[in-house]
C-alpha cells in the first residue's frame, strides 16, 4: 500500500524543490537596488498620512473568530439539508435528533457568548 503513494511523494518533493530553486535563483540573480522611495510605505499613490501600524480594537478579532466559528457550523448543516429528504425514509427520528442536538449545541454556544458579552461593542 505505501508503494502506491510513492509517485505522489516524488511529485511533492519535485514541486518543493522547484519552488526552492526559483526562490534561490531570484535572490541570487534578481536586481537588488534599495532606495528610500522603494523602502517607503506605499499608500494608494499618495504620501502616507500616518504610520503603517495602526492599533485595532480586540473586538474586531473576537467578532471575526465568532463569525468563522458559527459560519463553519452552518456549513456543516448544508450537507445534512441536502440529503435530508433522501434519508428521511430510513431513520427519520435518529436523523432529526442528531441535527437537533447539533443545533442545540450551536444555540447554547451563541447564548453563552451573548451572556458573556462577546457580542457587546461597549
Phi and psi restraints in degrees (value plus and minus 20) as a CYANA .aco file:
   2 UNK   PHI     -81.6   -41.6
   2 UNK   PSI     -47.4    -7.4
   3 UNK   PHI     -86.9   -46.9
   3 UNK   PSI     -43.9    -3.9
   4 UNK   PHI     -87.2   -47.2
   4 UNK   PSI     -46.6    -6.6
   5 UNK   PHI    -110.8   -70.8
   5 UNK   PSI     -21.3    18.7
   6 UNK   PHI     -80.0   -40.0
   6 UNK   PSI     -63.8   -23.8
   7 UNK   PHI     -81.2   -41.2
   7 UNK   PSI     -55.8   -15.8
   8 UNK   PHI     -86.9   -46.9
   8 UNK   PSI     -62.6   -22.6
   9 UNK   PHI     -82.5   -42.5
   9 UNK   PSI     -63.5   -23.5
  10 UNK   PHI     -82.6   -42.6
  10 UNK   PSI     -61.4   -21.4
  11 UNK   PHI     -83.5   -43.5
  11 UNK   PSI     -64.3   -24.3
  12 UNK   PHI     -83.4   -43.4
  12 UNK   PSI     -63.9   -23.9
  13 UNK   PHI     -84.5   -44.5
  13 UNK   PSI     -59.5   -19.5
  14 UNK   PHI     -84.8   -44.8
  14 UNK   PSI     -62.5   -22.5
  15 UNK   PHI     -84.6   -44.6
  15 UNK   PSI     -61.9   -21.9
  16 UNK   PHI     -84.2   -44.2
  16 UNK   PSI     -60.4   -20.4
  17 UNK   PHI     -83.5   -43.5
  17 UNK   PSI     -62.6   -22.6
  18 UNK   PHI     -84.8   -44.8
  18 UNK   PSI     -60.9   -20.9
  19 UNK   PHI     -82.6   -42.6
  19 UNK   PSI     -65.5   -25.5
  20 UNK   PHI     -84.7   -44.7
  20 UNK   PSI     -61.3   -21.3
  21 UNK   PHI     -81.3   -41.3
  21 UNK   PSI     -62.9   -22.9
  22 UNK   PHI     -84.2   -44.2
  22 UNK   PSI     -61.6   -21.6
  23 UNK   PHI     -85.6   -45.6
  23 UNK   PSI     -63.4   -23.4
  24 UNK   PHI     -85.3   -45.3
  24 UNK   PSI     -65.2   -25.2
  25 UNK   PHI     -83.7   -43.7
  25 UNK   PSI     -57.1   -17.1
  26 UNK   PHI     -85.7   -45.7
  26 UNK   PSI     -60.1   -20.1
  27 UNK   PHI     -89.3   -49.3
  27 UNK   PSI     -54.5   -14.5
  28 UNK   PHI     -97.3   -57.3
  28 UNK   PSI     -64.4   -24.4
  29 UNK   PHI    -126.9   -86.9
  29 UNK   PSI     -28.5    11.5
  30 UNK   PHI     -95.8   -55.8
  30 UNK   PSI     135.1   175.1
  31 UNK   PHI     -89.3   -49.3
  31 UNK   PSI     118.9   158.9
  32 UNK   PHI    -156.3  -116.3
  32 UNK   PSI      63.9   103.9
  33 UNK   PHI    -144.1  -104.1
  33 UNK   PSI      61.4   101.4
  34 UNK   PHI     -89.1   -49.1
  34 UNK   PSI     123.6   163.6
  35 UNK   PHI    -159.8  -119.8
  35 UNK   PSI     142.9   182.9
  36 UNK   PHI     -78.3   -38.3
  36 UNK   PSI     -54.4   -14.4
  37 UNK   PHI     -88.1   -48.1
  37 UNK   PSI     -57.2   -17.2
  38 UNK   PHI     -93.0   -53.0
  38 UNK   PSI     -50.7   -10.7
  39 UNK   PHI    -105.3   -65.3
  39 UNK   PSI     -29.7    10.3
  40 UNK   PHI     -98.3   -58.3
  40 UNK   PSI     136.8   176.8
  41 UNK   PHI     -91.7   -51.7
  41 UNK   PSI     112.8   152.8
  42 UNK   PHI    -120.0   -80.0
  42 UNK   PSI     101.9   141.9
  43 UNK   PHI    -149.8  -109.8
  43 UNK   PSI      61.8   101.8
  44 UNK   PHI      39.8    79.8
  44 UNK   PSI       9.1    49.1
  45 UNK   PHI      64.4   104.4
  45 UNK   PSI     -19.1    20.9
  46 UNK   PHI    -136.1   -96.1
  46 UNK   PSI     137.7   177.7
  47 UNK   PHI     -81.0   -41.0
  47 UNK   PSI     121.0   161.0
  48 UNK   PHI     -85.2   -45.2
  48 UNK   PSI     119.7   159.7
  49 UNK   PHI    -110.7   -70.7
  49 UNK   PSI     -47.5    -7.5
  50 UNK   PHI    -162.1  -122.1
  50 UNK   PSI     159.8   199.8
  51 UNK   PHI     -86.9   -46.9
  51 UNK   PSI     140.5   180.5
  52 UNK   PHI     -99.2   -59.2
  52 UNK   PSI     -35.8     4.2
  53 UNK   PHI    -118.6   -78.6
  53 UNK   PSI      92.4   132.4
  54 UNK   PHI    -135.7   -95.7
  54 UNK   PSI     111.5   151.5
  55 UNK   PHI     -95.1   -55.1
  55 UNK   PSI     108.9   148.9
  56 UNK   PHI    -126.4   -86.4
  56 UNK   PSI     126.8   166.8
  57 UNK   PHI     -87.4   -47.4
  57 UNK   PSI     122.4   162.4
  58 UNK   PHI     -86.2   -46.2
  58 UNK   PSI     -39.5     0.5
  59 UNK   PHI     -80.6   -40.6
  59 UNK   PSI     -54.3   -14.3
  60 UNK   PHI     -81.2   -41.2
  60 UNK   PSI     -61.3   -21.3
  61 UNK   PHI     -90.5   -50.5
  61 UNK   PSI     -58.7   -18.7
  62 UNK   PHI     -83.5   -43.5
  62 UNK   PSI     -65.3   -25.3
  63 UNK   PHI     -83.4   -43.4
  63 UNK   PSI     -60.5   -20.5
  64 UNK   PHI     -84.5   -44.5
  64 UNK   PSI     -62.9   -22.9
  65 UNK   PHI     -85.8   -45.8
  65 UNK   PSI     -62.5   -22.5
  66 UNK   PHI     -84.1   -44.1
  66 UNK   PSI     -58.9   -18.9
  67 UNK   PHI     -81.7   -41.7
  67 UNK   PSI     -66.8   -26.8
  68 UNK   PHI     -82.6   -42.6
  68 UNK   PSI     -62.7   -22.7
  69 UNK   PHI     -80.4   -40.4
  69 UNK   PSI     -71.8   -31.8
  70 UNK   PHI     -93.3   -53.3
  70 UNK   PSI     -49.2    -9.2
  71 UNK   PHI     -86.4   -46.4
  71 UNK   PSI     -61.2   -21.2
  72 UNK   PHI     -85.2   -45.2
  72 UNK   PSI     -57.8   -17.8
  73 UNK   PHI     -85.7   -45.7
  73 UNK   PSI     -57.4   -17.4
  74 UNK   PHI     -87.8   -47.8
  74 UNK   PSI     -56.3   -16.3
  75 UNK   PHI     -82.3   -42.3
  75 UNK   PSI     -54.9   -14.9
  76 UNK   PHI     -87.6   -47.6
  76 UNK   PSI     -43.3    -3.3
  77 UNK   PHI     -99.4   -59.4
  77 UNK   PSI     -41.3    -1.3
  78 UNK   PHI     -82.2   -42.2
  78 UNK   PSI     -69.5   -29.5
  79 UNK   PHI     -80.8   -40.8
  79 UNK   PSI     -55.5   -15.5
  80 UNK   PHI     -82.2   -42.2
  80 UNK   PSI     -62.9   -22.9
  81 UNK   PHI     -87.4   -47.4
  81 UNK   PSI     -52.6   -12.6
  82 UNK   PHI     -89.1   -49.1
  82 UNK   PSI     -62.5   -22.5
  83 UNK   PHI    -114.9   -74.9
  83 UNK   PSI     -19.2    20.8
  84 UNK   PHI     -78.8   -38.8
  84 UNK   PSI     -66.4   -26.4
  85 UNK   PHI     -86.2   -46.2
  85 UNK   PSI     -55.2   -15.2
  86 UNK   PHI     -91.7   -51.7
  86 UNK   PSI     -58.9   -18.9
  87 UNK   PHI    -116.6   -76.6
  87 UNK   PSI     -17.5    22.5
  88 UNK   PHI     -81.9   -41.9
  88 UNK   PSI     -49.6    -9.6
  89 UNK   PHI     -96.6   -56.6
  89 UNK   PSI     -39.3     0.7
  90 UNK   PHI    -100.7   -60.7
  90 UNK   PSI     -78.0   -38.0
  91 UNK   PHI    -168.3  -128.3
  91 UNK   PSI      55.7    95.7
  92 UNK   PHI     -84.2   -44.2
  92 UNK   PSI     -57.1   -17.1
  93 UNK   PHI     -89.9   -49.9
  93 UNK   PSI     -63.5   -23.5
  94 UNK   PHI     -84.2   -44.2
  94 UNK   PSI     -60.4   -20.4
  95 UNK   PHI     -87.6   -47.6
  95 UNK   PSI     -63.6   -23.6
  96 UNK   PHI     -85.6   -45.6
  96 UNK   PSI     -59.3   -19.3
  97 UNK   PHI     -86.3   -46.3
  97 UNK   PSI     -59.7   -19.7
  98 UNK   PHI     -82.8   -42.8
  98 UNK   PSI     -65.8   -25.8
  99 UNK   PHI     -91.2   -51.2
  99 UNK   PSI     -54.6   -14.6
 100 UNK   PHI     -82.0   -42.0
 100 UNK   PSI     -61.4   -21.4
 101 UNK   PHI     -84.4   -44.4
 101 UNK   PSI     -61.9   -21.9
 102 UNK   PHI     -82.3   -42.3
 102 UNK   PSI     -65.4   -25.4
 103 UNK   PHI     -86.4   -46.4
 103 UNK   PSI     -54.8   -14.8
 104 UNK   PHI     -81.5   -41.5
 104 UNK   PSI     -65.3   -25.3
 105 UNK   PHI     -83.0   -43.0
 105 UNK   PSI     -59.5   -19.5
 106 UNK   PHI     -82.8   -42.8
 106 UNK   PSI     -65.8   -25.8
 107 UNK   PHI     -88.2   -48.2
 107 UNK   PSI     -59.6   -19.6
 108 UNK   PHI     -81.9   -41.9
 108 UNK   PSI     -61.5   -21.5
 109 UNK   PHI     -83.3   -43.3
 109 UNK   PSI     -61.8   -21.8
 110 UNK   PHI     -84.8   -44.8
 110 UNK   PSI     -64.3   -24.3
 111 UNK   PHI     -84.1   -44.1
 111 UNK   PSI     -57.8   -17.8
 112 UNK   PHI     -81.9   -41.9
 112 UNK   PSI     -65.9   -25.9
 113 UNK   PHI     -86.7   -46.7
 113 UNK   PSI     -56.2   -16.2
 114 UNK   PHI     -86.5   -46.5
 114 UNK   PSI     -66.6   -26.6
 115 UNK   PHI     -86.1   -46.1
 115 UNK   PSI     -55.6   -15.6
 116 UNK   PHI     -89.8   -49.8
 116 UNK   PSI     -40.2    -0.2
 117 UNK   PHI      74.1   114.1
 117 UNK   PSI      -4.9    35.1
 118 UNK   PHI     -90.3   -50.3
 118 UNK   PSI     -41.8    -1.8
 119 UNK   PHI    -113.3   -73.3
 119 UNK   PSI     -24.1    15.9
 120 UNK   PHI    -101.3   -61.3
 120 UNK   PSI     118.7   158.7
 121 UNK   PHI    -112.4   -72.4
 121 UNK   PSI     -36.7     3.3
